[in-house]
Amino acid sequence: MNPALAHGIWDLLAWLSAAAFLVVLYWLRPGLFASGGLVRVGRGYFFALSAGGLLGAYALGTANAWLSGQMELARSIVGGLFGAIVAVEWYKAARGLRGSTGGLFAPALALGIAIGRLGCHYAGLGDFTYGSPSSLPWAVDFGDGIARHPVALYESAAMALWFAVLCWQLWRSPAWLQQQGFYWTCAFYAVQRFAWEFIKPYATLLGPLNLFHLVCLALLGYAGLMLLRSDHGRRSA
């Protein structure tokens, strides 16, 4: 299958699955959305979210590809997440909004990444998200005669597991998901993505670290800072 078509189909499934999850959640628990801070964010919030995510996905994805010798337009999930966070936090600061507004989106985000990464795997070499050569029994030959880490499947499995954890927390402690779920999702995503970057054929920028390593460190720092603020706020209250 054409790599772009394979990726497009799985991206569409990822978006539809994430949207369906949010619709079902709203149908079952509409009160969560009323108490989760989303009723006061305004339409500009979603514009900032979309624009920042799109800009970050293509800017950082293309930058990493060019640094690695692939002179083409590319997009990246970690870049999209980074861009969306920067844009939303800027918007919230401008509007004087405080607290987490992304908690209810966290399970949908994890589900979307878990499904979307399958598109990266089936796109093969054309997607430039494959792993480095490996002799492990589950290594995959994408058609060039070289067995490689199926790194997209690693990330898909990790995020599917995290989706299950978030669903359990949604049932057990909705308040935790609303207040800290998004930040813990950022932290988990950054840690697991940081690990997988060591087995990808990307150009390095700082010692053994590539561009996405540095983005993951920034996401982890953001998550840690926001969790500290959240804990401080709860203790003060």
Secondary structure, DSSP 8 states (H G I E B T S, - for coil): --HHHHHHHHHHHHHHHHHHHHHHHHHH-HHHHHHTTGGGS-HHHHHHHHHHHHHHHHHHHHHHHHHTT--S----HHHHHHHHHHHHHHHHHHHT--S-S-GGGHHHHHHHHHHHHHHHHHHGGGGT----B--STT-EE-SSS-EE--HHHHHHHHHHHHHHHHHHHHHH-HHHIIIIIHHHHHHHHHHHHHHHGGGS---EEETTEEHHHHHHHHHHHHHHHHHHHHHHHHHH-
